[in-house]
Amino acid sequence: MSQKTLTVNCPTCRCQIEWKPENQHRPFCSERCRLIDLGEWASESHKIAGEPALDEASSDLMENLYR
């Protein structure tokens, strides 16, 4: 009995890729798409909805506590 290979869409370019251990960039199709996604998170283009864990005032307070 052969197993069906799972295919997923690359989150960046949407091309279909096979979800296999040999695909070192999964869920992305390539290193390029992986780095594009990382850049989007770093520039805050991608965000998780919700309230920030700490506001700026709380951040300043925590910083002063640990000096």
DRENVEX-926823 format. One record per atom (N, C-alpha, C): residue number from 1; residue in one letter; chain; atom name; z, x, y. Coordinates in nm, 4 decimals, always signed. Last residue first. Example, Ala and Ser with C-alpha at 12.3 -4.5 7.8 and 13.67 -1.06 7.14 Angstrom:
2
+------+-------+------+--------+----------+----------+----------+
: loba : mimar : nunu : marlum :       pz :       px :       py :
+------+-------+------+--------+----------+----------+----------+
:    2 :     s :    A :      N :  +0.7080 :  +1.2850 :  -0.2250 :
:    2 :     s :    A :     CA :  +0.7140 :  +1.3670 :  -0.1060 :
:    2 :     s :    A :      C :  +0.7870 :  +1.2900 :  +0.0030 :
:    1 :     a :    A :      N :  +0.7800 :  +1.3190 :  -0.5690 :
:    1 :     a :    A :     CA :  +0.7800 :  +1.2300 :  -0.4500 :
:    1 :     a :    A :      C :  +0.7800 :  +1.3200 :  -0.3300 :
+------+-------+------+--------+----------+----------+----------+
// end
This chain:
67
+------+-------+------+--------+----------+----------+----------+
: loba : mimar : nunu : marlum :       pz :       px :       py :
+------+-------+------+--------+----------+----------+----------+
:   67 :     r :    A :      N :  +3.5769 :  +1.8006 :  +4.7377 :
:   67 :     r :    A :     CA :  +3.5630 :  +1.9285 :  +4.8121 :
:   67 :     r :    A :      C :  +3.6894 :  +2.0068 :  +4.8080 :
:   66 :     y :    A :      N :  +3.5882 :  +1.5481 :  +4.6301 :
:   66 :     y :    A :     CA :  +3.5738 :  +1.6610 :  +4.5396 :
:   66 :     y :    A :      C :  +3.5481 :  +1.7921 :  +4.6093 :
:   65 :     l :    A :      N :  +3.6013 :  +1.3685 :  +4.8400 :
:   65 :     l :    A :     CA :  +3.7123 :  +1.3742 :  +4.7457 :
:   65 :     l :    A :      C :  +3.7079 :  +1.5002 :  +4.6598 :
:   64 :     n :    A :      N :  +3.3512 :  +1.3882 :  +4.9620 :
:   64 :     n :    A :     CA :  +3.4688 :  +1.4413 :  +5.0307 :
:   64 :     n :    A :      C :  +3.5890 :  +1.4534 :  +4.9382 :
:   63 :     e :    A :      N :  +3.1922 :  +1.2541 :  +4.7720 :
:   63 :     e :    A :     CA :  +3.1652 :  +1.3942 :  +4.8006 :
:   63 :     e :    A :      C :  +3.2873 :  +1.4582 :  +4.8675 :
:   62 :     m :    A :      N :  +3.2927 :  +0.9970 :  +4.7893 :
:   62 :     m :    A :     CA :  +3.3083 :  +1.0712 :  +4.6640 :
:   62 :     m :    A :      C :  +3.2881 :  +1.2200 :  +4.6878 :
:   61 :     l :    A :      N :  +3.2104 :  +0.9345 :  +5.0524 :
:   61 :     l :    A :     CA :  +3.3514 :  +0.9327 :  +5.0170 :
:   61 :     l :    A :      C :  +3.3755 :  +1.0153 :  +4.8909 :
:   60 :     d :    A :      N :  +2.9310 :  +0.9426 :  +5.0284 :
:   60 :     d :    A :     CA :  +2.9984 :  +1.0366 :  +5.1182 :
:   60 :     d :    A :      C :  +3.1466 :  +1.0475 :  +5.0838 :
:   59 :     s :    A :      N :  +2.9001 :  +0.7266 :  +4.8518 :
:   59 :     s :    A :     CA :  +2.8549 :  +0.8590 :  +4.8120 :
:   59 :     s :    A :      C :  +2.9228 :  +0.9661 :  +4.8966 :
:   58 :     s :    A :      N :  +2.9857 :  +0.5154 :  +5.0065 :
:   58 :     s :    A :     CA :  +3.0616 :  +0.5495 :  +4.8854 :
:   58 :     s :    A :      C :  +3.0261 :  +0.6900 :  +4.8382 :
:   57 :     a :    A :      N :  +2.7811 :  +0.5206 :  +5.1997 :
:   57 :     a :    A :     CA :  +2.9207 :  +0.5415 :  +5.2398 :
:   57 :     a :    A :      C :  +3.0056 :  +0.5818 :  +5.1193 :
:   56 :     e :    A :      N :  +2.5497 :  +0.4603 :  +5.0477 :
:   56 :     e :    A :     CA :  +2.5623 :  +0.5887 :  +5.1142 :
:   56 :     e :    A :      C :  +2.7063 :  +0.6193 :  +5.1540 :
:   55 :     d :    A :      N :  +2.6499 :  +0.3016 :  +4.7370 :
:   55 :     d :    A :     CA :  +2.5831 :  +0.3014 :  +4.8659 :
:   55 :     d :    A :      C :  +2.6098 :  +0.4360 :  +4.9337 :
:   54 :     l :    A :      N :  +2.5825 :  +0.3239 :  +4.3950 :
:   54 :     l :    A :     CA :  +2.6662 :  +0.3678 :  +4.5068 :
:   54 :     l :    A :      C :  +2.5862 :  +0.3534 :  +4.6352 :
:   53 :     a :    A :      N :  +2.3990 :  +0.1699 :  +4.2504 :
:   53 :     a :    A :     CA :  +2.5296 :  +0.1986 :  +4.1916 :
:   53 :     a :    A :      C :  +2.6282 :  +0.2418 :  +4.3005 :
:   52 :     p :    A :      N :  +2.2175 :  -0.0902 :  +4.4169 :
:   52 :     p :    A :     CA :  +2.2424 :  +0.0516 :  +4.3923 :
:   52 :     p :    A :      C :  +2.3828 :  +0.0716 :  +4.3357 :
:   51 :     e :    A :      N :  +2.1266 :  -0.3893 :  +4.2418 :
:   51 :     e :    A :     CA :  +2.2003 :  -0.3249 :  +4.3488 :
:   51 :     e :    A :      C :  +2.2189 :  -0.1771 :  +4.3155 :
:   50 :     g :    A :      N :  +1.7914 :  -0.4283 :  +4.1096 :
:   50 :     g :    A :     CA :  +1.9357 :  -0.4469 :  +4.1128 :
:   50 :     g :    A :      C :  +1.9975 :  -0.3749 :  +4.2304 :
:   49 :     a :    A :      N :  +1.5267 :  -0.2816 :  +3.9200 :
:   49 :     a :    A :     CA :  +1.5782 :  -0.3873 :  +4.0075 :
:   49 :     a :    A :      C :  +1.7302 :  -0.3960 :  +3.9991 :
:   48 :     i :    A :      N :  +1.4321 :  +0.0463 :  +3.9316 :
:   48 :     i :    A :     CA :  +1.4928 :  -0.0551 :  +3.8461 :
:   48 :     i :    A :      C :  +1.5589 :  -0.1559 :  +3.9387 :
:   47 :     k :    A :      N :  +1.1175 :  +0.1659 :  +4.0524 :
:   47 :     k :    A :     CA :  +1.2613 :  +0.1433 :  +4.0700 :
:   47 :     k :    A :      C :  +1.3067 :  +0.0395 :  +3.9696 :
:   46 :     h :    A :      N :  +0.8625 :  +0.3812 :  +4.1492 :
:   46 :     h :    A :     CA :  +0.9171 :  +0.2994 :  +4.0404 :
:   46 :     h :    A :      C :  +1.0669 :  +0.2862 :  +4.0649 :
:   45 :     s :    A :      N :  +0.8646 :  +0.5302 :  +4.3754 :
:   45 :     s :    A :     CA :  +0.7655 :  +0.4220 :  +4.3672 :
:   45 :     s :    A :      C :  +0.8039 :  +0.3255 :  +4.2556 :
:   44 :     e :    A :      N :  +1.0283 :  +0.7514 :  +4.4011 :
:   44 :     e :    A :     CA :  +1.0901 :  +0.6189 :  +4.4070 :
:   44 :     e :    A :      C :  +0.9884 :  +0.5060 :  +4.4209 :
:   43 :     s :    A :      N :  +0.9307 :  +0.9893 :  +4.3354 :
:   43 :     s :    A :     CA :  +0.9024 :  +0.9450 :  +4.4720 :
:   43 :     s :    A :      C :  +0.9605 :  +0.8060 :  +4.4995 :
:   42 :     a :    A :      N :  +1.0091 :  +0.9984 :  +4.0679 :
:   42 :     a :    A :     CA :  +1.0671 :  +1.0945 :  +4.1626 :
:   42 :     a :    A :      C :  +1.0446 :  +1.0513 :  +4.3074 :
:   41 :     w :    A :      N :  +0.8481 :  +0.8006 :  +3.9535 :
:   41 :     w :    A :     CA :  +0.9937 :  +0.7820 :  +3.9551 :
:   41 :     w :    A :      C :  +1.0569 :  +0.8738 :  +4.0598 :
:   40 :     e :    A :      N :  +0.5986 :  +0.9212 :  +3.9937 :
:   40 :     e :    A :     CA :  +0.6247 :  +0.7878 :  +4.0509 :
:   40 :     e :    A :      C :  +0.7753 :  +0.7607 :  +4.0567 :
:   39 :     g :    A :      N :  +0.6259 :  +1.1550 :  +3.8447 :
:   39 :     g :    A :     CA :  +0.6116 :  +1.1634 :  +3.9893 :
:   39 :     g :    A :      C :  +0.6393 :  +1.0304 :  +4.0576 :
:   38 :     l :    A :      N :  +0.6278 :  +1.0426 :  +3.5874 :
:   38 :     l :    A :     CA :  +0.7459 :  +1.1146 :  +3.6360 :
:   38 :     l :    A :      C :  +0.7429 :  +1.1249 :  +3.7886 :
:   37 :     d :    A :      N :  +0.3628 :  +0.9460 :  +3.5784 :
:   37 :     d :    A :     CA :  +0.4755 :  +0.8531 :  +3.5717 :
:   37 :     d :    A :      C :  +0.6032 :  +0.9185 :  +3.6252 :
:   36 :     i :    A :      N :  +0.2247 :  +1.1901 :  +3.5868 :
:   36 :     i :    A :     CA :  +0.2010 :  +1.0895 :  +3.6904 :
:   36 :     i :    A :      C :  +0.3181 :  +0.9927 :  +3.6954 :
:   35 :     l :    A :      N :  +0.3151 :  +1.3049 :  +3.3482 :
:   35 :     l :    A :     CA :  +0.3549 :  +1.3639 :  +3.4755 :
:   35 :     l :    A :      C :  +0.3301 :  +1.2700 :  +3.5933 :
:   34 :     r :    A :      N :  +0.1910 :  +1.1355 :  +3.1605 :
:   34 :     r :    A :     CA :  +0.3367 :  +1.1505 :  +3.1598 :
:   34 :     r :    A :      C :  +0.3853 :  +1.2040 :  +3.2940 :
:   33 :     c :    A :      N :  -0.0783 :  +1.1791 :  +3.2147 :
:   33 :     c :    A :     CA :  -0.0207 :  +1.0463 :  +3.2387 :
:   33 :     c :    A :      C :  +0.1316 :  +1.0512 :  +3.2427 :
:   32 :     r :    A :      N :  -0.0884 :  +1.4562 :  +3.1382 :
:   32 :     r :    A :     CA :  -0.1258 :  +1.4127 :  +3.2730 :
:   32 :     r :    A :      C :  -0.0622 :  +1.2770 :  +3.3050 :
:   31 :     e :    A :      N :  -0.0304 :  +1.4529 :  +2.8685 :
:   31 :     e :    A :     CA :  +0.0669 :  +1.5133 :  +2.9594 :
:   31 :     e :    A :      C :  +0.0391 :  +1.4684 :  +3.1030 :
:   30 :     s :    A :      N :  -0.1296 :  +1.1301 :  +2.7344 :
:   30 :     s :    A :     CA :  -0.1481 :  +1.2716 :  +2.7653 :
:   30 :     s :    A :      C :  -0.0361 :  +1.3219 :  +2.8544 :
:   29 :     c :    A :      N :  -0.0555 :  +0.8742 :  +2.6811 :
:   29 :     c :    A :     CA :  -0.1687 :  +0.9271 :  +2.6060 :
:   29 :     c :    A :      C :  -0.1845 :  +1.0769 :  +2.6261 :
:   28 :     f :    A :      N :  +0.2939 :  +0.7898 :  +2.6314 :
:   28 :     f :    A :     CA :  +0.1790 :  +0.8208 :  +2.7151 :
:   28 :     f :    A :      C :  +0.0676 :  +0.8804 :  +2.6301 :
:   27 :     p :    A :      N :  +0.5274 :  +0.7529 :  +2.4914 :
:   27 :     p :    A :     CA :  +0.4289 :  +0.6462 :  +2.4853 :
:   27 :     p :    A :      C :  +0.3054 :  +0.6713 :  +2.5719 :
:   26 :     r :    A :      N :  +0.3925 :  +1.0513 :  +2.3516 :
:   26 :     r :    A :     CA :  +0.4127 :  +0.9070 :  +2.3407 :
:   26 :     r :    A :      C :  +0.5310 :  +0.8613 :  +2.4243 :
:   25 :     h :    A :      N :  +0.3269 :  +1.3166 :  +2.3428 :
:   25 :     h :    A :     CA :  +0.3430 :  +1.2564 :  +2.4753 :
:   25 :     h :    A :      C :  +0.3770 :  +1.1083 :  +2.4705 :
:   24 :     q :    A :      N :  +0.2804 :  +1.3990 :  +2.0834 :
:   24 :     q :    A :     CA :  +0.3995 :  +1.4510 :  +2.1528 :
:   24 :     q :    A :      C :  +0.4246 :  +1.3879 :  +2.2881 :
:   23 :     n :    A :      N :  +0.1875 :  +1.2621 :  +1.8134 :
:   23 :     n :    A :     CA :  +0.1571 :  +1.2378 :  +1.9545 :
:   23 :     n :    A :      C :  +0.2797 :  +1.2767 :  +2.0356 :
:   22 :     e :    A :      N :  +0.2971 :  +1.2909 :  +1.5657 :
:   22 :     e :    A :     CA :  +0.2091 :  +1.3978 :  +1.6131 :
:   22 :     e :    A :      C :  +0.1739 :  +1.3826 :  +1.7613 :
:   21 :     p :    A :      N :  +0.4304 :  +1.0503 :  +1.5154 :
:   21 :     p :    A :     CA :  +0.5093 :  +1.1684 :  +1.5507 :
:   21 :     p :    A :      C :  +0.4233 :  +1.2829 :  +1.6067 :
:   20 :     k :    A :      N :  +0.2505 :  +0.7822 :  +1.6770 :
:   20 :     k :    A :     CA :  +0.2732 :  +0.8706 :  +1.5634 :
:   20 :     k :    A :      C :  +0.3547 :  +0.9911 :  +1.6075 :
:   19 :     w :    A :      N :  +0.1005 :  +0.5287 :  +1.7860 :
:   19 :     w :    A :     CA :  +0.2405 :  +0.5713 :  +1.7939 :
:   19 :     w :    A :      C :  +0.2712 :  +0.6509 :  +1.6680 :
:   18 :     e :    A :      N :  -0.2143 :  +0.5689 :  +1.9351 :
:   18 :     e :    A :     CA :  -0.1382 :  +0.5455 :  +1.8125 :
:   18 :     e :    A :      C :  +0.0014 :  +0.6038 :  +1.8304 :
:   17 :     i :    A :      N :  -0.3140 :  +0.4017 :  +2.2372 :
:   17 :     i :    A :     CA :  -0.2838 :  +0.5227 :  +2.1610 :
:   17 :     i :    A :      C :  -0.2075 :  +0.4831 :  +2.0351 :
:   16 :     q :    A :      N :  -0.5318 :  +0.2638 :  +2.4775 :
:   16 :     q :    A :     CA :  -0.4541 :  +0.2457 :  +2.3546 :
:   16 :     q :    A :      C :  -0.4364 :  +0.3791 :  +2.2839 :
:   15 :     c :    A :      N :  -0.4783 :  +0.2986 :  +2.8311 :
:   15 :     c :    A :     CA :  -0.5620 :  +0.3187 :  +2.7122 :
:   15 :     c :    A :      C :  -0.4730 :  +0.3066 :  +2.5878 :
:   14 :     r :    A :      N :  -0.3189 :  +0.2689 :  +3.0621 :
:   14 :     r :    A :     CA :  -0.3398 :  +0.1521 :  +2.9759 :
:   14 :     r :    A :      C :  -0.4345 :  +0.1741 :  +2.8572 :
:   13 :     c :    A :      N :  -0.2265 :  +0.4672 :  +3.2224 :
:   13 :     c :    A :     CA :  -0.3700 :  +0.4353 :  +3.2303 :
:   13 :     c :    A :      C :  -0.4105 :  +0.3172 :  +3.1421 :
:   12 :     t :    A :      N :  +0.0663 :  +0.4407 :  +3.1951 :
:   12 :     t :    A :     CA :  -0.0012 :  +0.4845 :  +3.3170 :
:   12 :     t :    A :      C :  -0.1452 :  +0.4356 :  +3.3246 :
:   11 :     p :    A :      N :  +0.1529 :  +0.3584 :  +2.9445 :
:   11 :     p :    A :     CA :  +0.2069 :  +0.2911 :  +3.0626 :
:   11 :     p :    A :      C :  +0.1332 :  +0.3268 :  +3.1918 :
:   10 :     c :    A :      N :  -0.0832 :  +0.3047 :  +2.6933 :
:   10 :     c :    A :     CA :  -0.0233 :  +0.4066 :  +2.7790 :
:   10 :     c :    A :      C :  +0.0273 :  +0.3365 :  +2.9050 :
:    9 :     n :    A :      N :  -0.0170 :  +0.0622 :  +2.4504 :
:    9 :     n :    A :     CA :  -0.0923 :  +0.0978 :  +2.5701 :
:    9 :     n :    A :      C :  -0.0144 :  +0.2022 :  +2.6486 :
:    8 :     v :    A :      N :  -0.0061 :  +0.1338 :  +2.0962 :
:    8 :     v :    A :     CA :  +0.0554 :  +0.0889 :  +2.2211 :
:    8 :     v :    A :      C :  -0.0363 :  +0.1272 :  +2.3364 :
:    7 :     t :    A :      N :  -0.0184 :  +0.0694 :  +1.7500 :
:    7 :     t :    A :     CA :  -0.0855 :  +0.1163 :  +1.8708 :
:    7 :     t :    A :      C :  -0.0172 :  +0.0540 :  +1.9917 :
:    6 :     l :    A :      N :  +0.0909 :  +0.1650 :  +1.4328 :
:    6 :     l :    A :     CA :  +0.1237 :  +0.0934 :  +1.5553 :
:    6 :     l :    A :      C :  +0.0441 :  +0.1534 :  +1.6705 :
:    5 :     t :    A :      N :  -0.0933 :  +0.1465 :  +1.1371 :
:    5 :     t :    A :     CA :  -0.0443 :  +0.2312 :  +1.2447 :
:    5 :     t :    A :      C :  -0.0236 :  +0.1483 :  +1.3705 :
:    4 :     k :    A :      N :  +0.0074 :  -0.0046 :  +0.8389 :
:    4 :     k :    A :     CA :  -0.0738 :  -0.0174 :  +0.9585 :
:    4 :     k :    A :      C :  -0.0113 :  +0.0688 :  +1.0683 :
:    3 :     q :    A :      N :  +0.0286 :  +0.1639 :  +0.5300 :
:    3 :     q :    A :     CA :  +0.0954 :  +0.1061 :  +0.6449 :
:    3 :     q :    A :      C :  -0.0012 :  +0.1021 :  +0.7627 :
:    2 :     s :    A :      N :  -0.0986 :  +0.0746 :  +0.2101 :
:    2 :     s :    A :     CA :  -0.1053 :  +0.1564 :  +0.3306 :
:    2 :     s :    A :      C :  -0.0372 :  +0.0846 :  +0.4460 :
:    1 :     m :    A :      N :  +0.0000 :  +0.0842 :  -0.1172 :
:    1 :     m :    A :     CA :  +0.0000 :  +0.0000 :  +0.0000 :
:    1 :     m :    A :      C :  +0.0000 :  +0.0890 :  +0.1239 :
+------+-------+------+--------+----------+----------+----------+
// end
